């Protein structure tokens, strides 16, 4: 008989390769010196004395990785119960050295890191857990096991490990959302995305990445485009990613990228269906920004006549939804009107734009002055 430790750990850790799950299970065979020592430790009621016994246990069985993992984890839990969380994390990390793919220990450590508000450590544990879970079923098939039996066992292993996987996925995402430093946040995003390639938080993670790499944060268009295109490959209908890529491409001078901005903006307009009766604020806002970006792309292609109706559609959708986006659409519309010598129309929309506080207020005022001056000269 064997003593099996943990509720979601799956495979023996004792110096054996792991074929089905690529996960570690702490197993102590019954009747072994390790098992007998553990039975004696459990009889000790005094918490402090028990810690000492576990330390002796670790020294005595230091060559047994299962014993080392279990002993350190028990000490970690004892310190956690005593309220010494840093010490608990220290011993939990020692347990992970002996059993790096044990999801139970990773979950326990992630919980400690949450309490200590150490987002970096949370990502460490989440990443290791996600990587371990993705390896399930990727090991070599043992001799004498059929392909179907191997697949069934791997599927069962994944089912058993799913609760731990989902917990680590959730705390990992929360660490991304909690991180204020953009460089650290983007590092977390990249590590999380690799460890959880099919995450249920894909849309939200993509939005954080687009924001982090965009203006006002890291301002790294090349990485933004690379991450965005990769995200679209797995989720081609993501409105936030399509919008951010369109707004990035439209600022480029290359005709091919301006064309991409047109393509992505048109796709957002189609997907958002802003004119439907059930269209909510988010869909209207997405479509409005897409129309504005599309009009801007047409302007850069010297298609001002085609740009004007896009800006008008954008303004209609964005009014009352988002002041900055609305003011941007008005400014662009005013510029398009001025360029085509529709000064009366230009004055009308720019007079509206200058009333909106924000980054477009001063540019709108300056453009309005130029339009008024041109009109006074009879141009």
C-alpha positions as CSV (number, residue, x, y, z in Angstrom):
1,X,0.0,0.0,0.0
2,X,1.0,3.6,-0.5
3,X,0.4,6.9,1.3
4,X,-0.9,9.3,-1.4
5,X,-0.7,13.0,-0.6
6,X,-2.9,15.6,-2.3
7,X,-6.3,15.7,-3.9
8,X,-5.4,16.7,-7.5
9,X,-1.8,15.5,-7.9
10,X,-1.7,12.6,-10.2
11,X,1.6,10.8,-10.8
12,X,4.3,9.4,-8.5
13,X,7.2,11.7,-7.8
14,X,9.6,9.1,-6.7
15,X,12.4,9.2,-9.3
16,X,10.0,8.1,-12.1
17,X,9.1,9.7,-15.4
18,X,5.6,10.9,-15.7
19,X,3.8,9.8,-18.8
20,X,0.1,10.7,-18.7
21,X,0.0,13.9,-16.8
22,X,3.4,15.4,-16.5
23,X,2.3,16.3,-13.0
24,X,3.8,15.3,-9.7
25,X,2.0,13.3,-7.0
26,X,3.5,12.8,-3.6
27,X,3.4,9.1,-2.7
28,X,4.9,7.5,0.3
29,X,4.7,3.7,0.3
30,X,3.1,2.3,3.4
31,X,5.4,0.5,5.8
32,X,8.5,2.3,4.7
33,X,10.7,4.2,7.1
34,X,9.3,7.5,5.7
35,X,5.8,6.3,6.4
36,X,6.6,5.2,9.9
37,X,8.3,8.5,10.7
38,X,5.3,10.4,9.4
39,X,2.9,8.3,11.6
40,X,5.0,9.2,14.6
41,X,4.9,12.9,13.7
42,X,1.1,12.9,13.4
43,X,0.9,11.7,17.0
44,X,2.6,14.9,18.3
45,X,0.1,17.4,19.4
46,X,2.4,20.3,20.2
47,X,2.8,22.4,17.0
48,X,6.3,23.6,17.8
49,X,7.6,20.1,18.5
50,X,5.9,18.9,15.3
51,X,7.9,21.4,13.3
52,X,11.1,20.1,14.8
53,X,10.1,16.6,13.9
54,X,9.4,17.6,10.3
55,X,12.8,19.3,10.1
56,X,14.4,16.0,11.4
57,X,12.3,14.1,8.8
58,X,13.7,16.3,6.0
59,X,17.3,15.7,7.1
60,X,16.9,12.0,7.5
61,X,15.1,11.5,4.1
62,X,16.8,14.2,2.1
63,X,17.4,11.8,-0.8
64,X,13.7,11.0,-1.2
65,X,12.1,13.7,-3.3
66,X,8.6,12.7,-2.3
67,X,9.5,12.9,1.4
68,X,11.3,16.3,0.9
69,X,8.3,17.7,-1.0
70,X,5.8,16.5,1.6
71,X,7.8,17.5,4.7
72,X,8.4,21.0,3.4
73,X,4.8,21.4,2.4
74,X,3.6,20.3,5.9
75,X,5.9,22.9,7.5
76,X,4.6,25.5,5.0
77,X,1.1,24.8,6.1
78,X,2.0,24.9,9.7
79,X,3.5,28.4,9.3
80,X,0.5,29.5,7.4
81,X,-1.8,28.3,10.2
82,X,0.4,30.2,12.6
83,X,0.0,33.4,10.5
84,X,3.7,33.5,9.4
85,X,3.0,33.8,5.6
86,X,6.5,34.7,4.5
87,X,7.9,31.6,6.2
88,X,5.1,29.5,4.8
89,X,6.0,30.7,1.3
90,X,9.6,29.9,1.9
91,X,8.9,26.3,2.8
92,X,6.4,25.9,0.0
93,X,9.0,27.0,-2.5
94,X,11.3,24.3,-1.1
95,X,8.5,21.8,-1.6
96,X,8.2,22.9,-5.2
97,X,11.9,22.3,-5.8
98,X,11.3,18.6,-5.1
99,X,7.9,18.5,-6.9
100,X,7.8,21.3,-9.4
101,X,4.7,20.0,-11.2
102,X,2.5,19.4,-8.1
103,X,-0.6,21.5,-8.7
104,X,-1.7,21.2,-5.1
105,X,1.4,22.9,-3.9
106,X,1.3,25.5,-6.7
107,X,-2.3,26.4,-5.7
108,X,-1.3,26.7,-2.0
109,X,1.6,28.9,-2.9
110,X,-0.5,31.1,-5.2
111,X,-3.0,31.5,-2.3
112,X,-0.2,32.6,0.0
113,X,1.1,35.1,-2.6
114,X,-2.4,36.5,-2.9
115,X,-2.5,37.1,0.8
116,X,0.9,38.8,0.7
117,X,-0.2,40.8,-2.4
118,X,2.9,39.6,-4.3
119,X,1.7,39.7,-7.9
120,X,5.0,38.6,-9.3
121,X,5.0,35.4,-7.2
122,X,1.4,34.8,-8.2
123,X,2.4,34.9,-11.9
124,X,5.3,32.5,-11.1
125,X,3.0,29.9,-9.7
126,X,0.3,30.4,-12.2
127,X,2.7,30.1,-15.1
128,X,4.2,26.9,-13.7
129,X,0.7,25.5,-13.2
130,X,-0.5,26.4,-16.6
131,X,2.6,24.9,-18.2
132,X,2.3,21.7,-16.3
133,X,-1.4,21.3,-17.2
134,X,-0.6,21.9,-20.9
135,X,1.9,19.0,-20.8
136,X,-0.8,16.5,-19.8
137,X,-0.9,13.7,-22.4
138,X,2.3,14.9,-24.1
139,X,4.6,12.3,-22.5
140,X,5.7,9.1,-24.1
141,X,3.1,6.4,-24.3
142,X,4.2,3.4,-22.0
143,X,4.7,0.0,-23.6
144,X,1.6,-2.1,-23.6
145,X,-0.8,0.8,-23.4
146,X,-3.1,1.3,-26.4
147,X,-3.5,4.8,-28.0
148,X,-7.1,5.0,-26.9
149,X,-6.3,4.0,-23.3
150,X,-3.5,6.5,-23.2
151,X,-5.8,9.2,-24.5
152,X,-8.5,8.3,-22.0
153,X,-6.1,8.4,-19.1
154,X,-4.7,11.8,-20.2
155,X,-8.3,13.1,-20.5
156,X,-9.1,11.8,-17.0
157,X,-5.9,13.4,-15.7
158,X,-6.9,16.8,-17.2
159,X,-10.4,16.5,-15.7
160,X,-8.9,15.8,-12.3
161,X,-6.5,18.8,-12.6
162,X,-9.0,21.2,-14.0
163,X,-10.0,22.8,-10.7
164,X,-6.4,23.6,-9.8
165,X,-5.8,24.9,-13.4
166,X,-8.8,27.1,-13.3
167,X,-7.8,28.6,-9.9
168,X,-4.3,29.4,-11.1
169,X,-5.7,30.8,-14.3
170,X,-8.0,33.1,-12.3
171,X,-5.4,34.4,-9.9
172,X,-2.9,34.9,-12.7
173,X,-5.4,37.1,-14.6
174,X,-6.1,39.0,-11.4
175,X,-2.4,39.7,-11.0
176,X,-2.3,41.2,-14.5
177,X,-5.3,43.4,-13.7
178,X,-3.8,44.5,-10.4
179,X,-0.3,45.4,-11.7
180,X,0.2,49.2,-12.2
181,X,3.6,49.2,-13.8
182,X,3.2,48.8,-17.5
183,X,6.5,46.9,-18.1
184,X,5.7,44.4,-15.4
185,X,2.1,44.1,-16.6
186,X,3.2,43.3,-20.2
187,X,5.7,40.8,-18.9
188,X,2.9,39.1,-16.9
189,X,0.6,39.2,-20.0
190,X,3.2,37.5,-22.2
191,X,4.0,34.8,-19.6
192,X,0.3,34.2,-18.8
193,X,-0.6,33.9,-22.5
194,X,2.0,31.3,-23.1
195,X,1.0,29.3,-20.0
196,X,-2.7,29.5,-20.7
197,X,-3.0,29.5,-24.5
198,X,-6.8,28.8,-24.4
199,X,-7.6,31.0,-21.5
200,X,-11.2,32.0,-20.9
201,X,-9.8,35.5,-20.2
202,X,-8.4,35.9,-23.7
203,X,-10.5,38.9,-24.6
204,X,-9.7,40.8,-21.4
205,X,-6.0,39.9,-21.5
206,X,-5.9,41.2,-25.1
207,X,-7.4,44.4,-24.0
208,X,-4.9,44.9,-21.2
209,X,-2.1,44.1,-23.7
210,X,-3.4,46.6,-26.3
211,X,-3.7,49.3,-23.6
212,X,-0.3,48.5,-22.1
213,X,1.5,48.7,-25.4
214,X,-0.5,51.7,-26.7
215,X,0.1,55.5,-26.3
216,X,0.3,56.7,-22.8
217,X,1.8,53.4,-21.6
218,X,4.7,51.6,-23.3
219,X,3.9,53.2,-26.7
220,X,5.4,50.2,-28.6
221,X,3.4,49.9,-31.9
222,X,5.5,47.1,-33.2
223,X,4.8,44.9,-30.2
224,X,1.2,46.0,-30.1
225,X,0.7,44.9,-33.7
226,X,2.5,41.6,-33.1
227,X,0.5,40.8,-30.1
228,X,-2.8,42.0,-31.7
229,X,-2.3,39.9,-34.9
230,X,-1.5,36.9,-32.8
231,X,-4.7,37.4,-30.7
232,X,-6.8,37.8,-33.9
233,X,-5.5,34.5,-35.1
234,X,-7.3,32.8,-32.3
235,X,-10.2,35.2,-31.9
236,X,-10.8,37.0,-35.3
237,X,-13.9,38.7,-34.1
238,X,-12.4,40.6,-31.1
239,X,-13.7,44.1,-31.4
240,X,-11.2,45.7,-28.9
241,X,-8.3,44.1,-30.7
242,X,-9.6,45.0,-34.2
243,X,-10.1,48.6,-33.1
244,X,-6.7,49.0,-31.5
245,X,-5.0,47.5,-34.5
246,X,-6.9,49.7,-36.9
247,X,-6.0,52.8,-34.9
248,X,-2.4,51.7,-34.9
249,X,-2.2,50.9,-38.6
250,X,-3.9,54.2,-39.5
251,X,-1.1,56.2,-38.0
252,X,1.4,54.5,-40.3
253,X,2.5,56.0,-43.5
254,X,2.7,52.8,-45.4
255,X,-0.2,52.3,-47.9
256,X,-0.5,48.6,-47.0
257,X,-1.0,49.4,-43.3
258,X,-3.6,52.2,-44.1
259,X,-5.4,49.5,-46.1
260,X,-5.3,47.2,-43.1
261,X,-6.9,50.0,-41.0
262,X,-9.7,50.2,-43.6
263,X,-10.2,46.4,-43.5
264,X,-10.3,46.1,-39.7
265,X,-12.5,49.2,-39.3
266,X,-15.0,47.9,-41.8
267,X,-15.0,44.5,-39.9
268,X,-15.8,46.3,-36.6
269,X,-18.7,48.2,-38.2
270,X,-20.0,44.9,-39.5
271,X,-19.6,43.0,-36.3
272,X,-20.9,45.7,-34.0
273,X,-24.3,46.1,-35.8
274,X,-24.7,49.5,-34.0
275,X,-28.0,50.2,-35.8
276,X,-29.7,47.2,-34.5
277,X,-32.5,47.9,-31.9
278,X,-30.6,45.9,-29.2
279,X,-27.3,47.6,-29.8
280,X,-25.8,48.6,-26.4
281,X,-23.4,51.4,-25.5
282,X,-20.3,49.2,-26.1
283,X,-21.4,48.2,-29.6
284,X,-22.3,51.8,-30.5
285,X,-19.0,53.0,-29.2
286,X,-17.0,50.4,-31.1
287,X,-18.8,51.2,-34.3
288,X,-18.4,54.9,-33.8
289,X,-14.7,54.7,-33.2
290,X,-14.4,52.4,-36.3
291,X,-16.2,54.9,-38.5
292,X,-13.9,57.6,-37.2
293,X,-10.8,55.5,-37.9
294,X,-12.1,54.6,-41.3
295,X,-12.7,58.2,-42.3
296,X,-9.2,59.1,-41.1
297,X,-7.8,56.3,-43.3
298,X,-9.7,57.6,-46.3
299,X,-8.3,61.1,-45.6
300,X,-4.8,59.6,-45.7
301,X,-5.6,58.0,-49.0
302,X,-6.8,61.4,-50.4
303,X,-10.4,60.2,-50.4
304,X,-11.9,63.1,-48.5
305,X,-15.3,62.8,-50.1
306,X,-15.5,59.3,-48.8
307,X,-14.3,60.3,-45.4
308,X,-17.0,62.8,-44.6
309,X,-19.9,60.4,-44.3
310,X,-17.8,58.1,-42.1
311,X,-17.0,61.0,-39.7
312,X,-20.7,62.0,-39.7
313,X,-21.7,58.4,-38.8
314,X,-19.0,58.4,-36.1
315,X,-20.2,61.6,-34.5
316,X,-23.8,60.4,-34.5
317,X,-22.9,57.2,-32.7
318,X,-20.4,58.7,-30.3
319,X,-22.3,61.7,-29.1
320,X,-23.2,61.1,-25.4
321,X,-21.1,57.9,-25.3
322,X,-17.5,59.1,-25.1
323,X,-16.4,62.8,-25.1
324,X,-12.9,62.3,-26.4
325,X,-14.0,59.9,-29.2
326,X,-16.8,62.3,-30.1
327,X,-14.6,65.3,-30.1
328,X,-12.0,63.4,-32.3
329,X,-14.7,62.6,-34.8
330,X,-15.9,66.2,-34.9
331,X,-12.4,67.6,-35.3
332,X,-11.7,65.2,-38.2
333,X,-15.1,66.1,-39.7
334,X,-14.3,69.8,-39.4
335,X,-11.0,69.3,-41.0
336,X,-12.5,67.3,-43.9
337,X,-15.1,70.0,-44.5
338,X,-12.5,72.7,-44.4
339,X,-10.4,70.8,-46.9
340,X,-13.3,70.6,-49.3
341,X,-14.1,74.3,-48.8
342,X,-17.4,73.6,-46.9
343,X,-16.6,76.3,-44.4
344,X,-20.1,76.7,-43.1
345,X,-20.3,73.0,-42.3
346,X,-16.8,73.1,-40.8
347,X,-17.6,76.0,-38.5
348,X,-20.8,74.2,-37.3
349,X,-19.0,71.1,-36.2
350,X,-15.9,72.8,-34.9
351,X,-18.1,75.2,-32.8
352,X,-19.5,72.0,-31.2
353,X,-16.0,70.5,-30.7
354,X,-14.6,73.5,-28.9
355,X,-17.2,73.1,-26.2
356,X,-15.9,69.7,-25.2
357,X,-13.1,69.8,-22.6
358,X,-10.2,67.5,-23.4
359,X,-7.2,67.0,-25.7
360,X,-9.1,68.0,-28.9
361,X,-10.5,71.3,-27.5
362,X,-7.4,73.4,-28.3
363,X,-6.7,71.9,-31.8
364,X,-10.4,72.4,-32.6
365,X,-10.2,76.0,-31.5
366,X,-7.1,76.6,-33.6
367,X,-8.7,75.0,-36.7
368,X,-11.9,77.0,-36.2
369,X,-9.8,80.2,-36.2
370,X,-8.3,79.2,-39.5
371,X,-11.7,78.4,-41.0
372,X,-13.1,81.7,-39.8
373,X,-10.1,83.6,-41.2
374,X,-10.4,81.8,-44.6
375,X,-14.1,82.5,-44.7
376,X,-13.5,86.2,-43.9
377,X,-11.2,86.4,-46.9
378,X,-13.9,84.9,-49.0
379,X,-12.1,81.6,-49.6
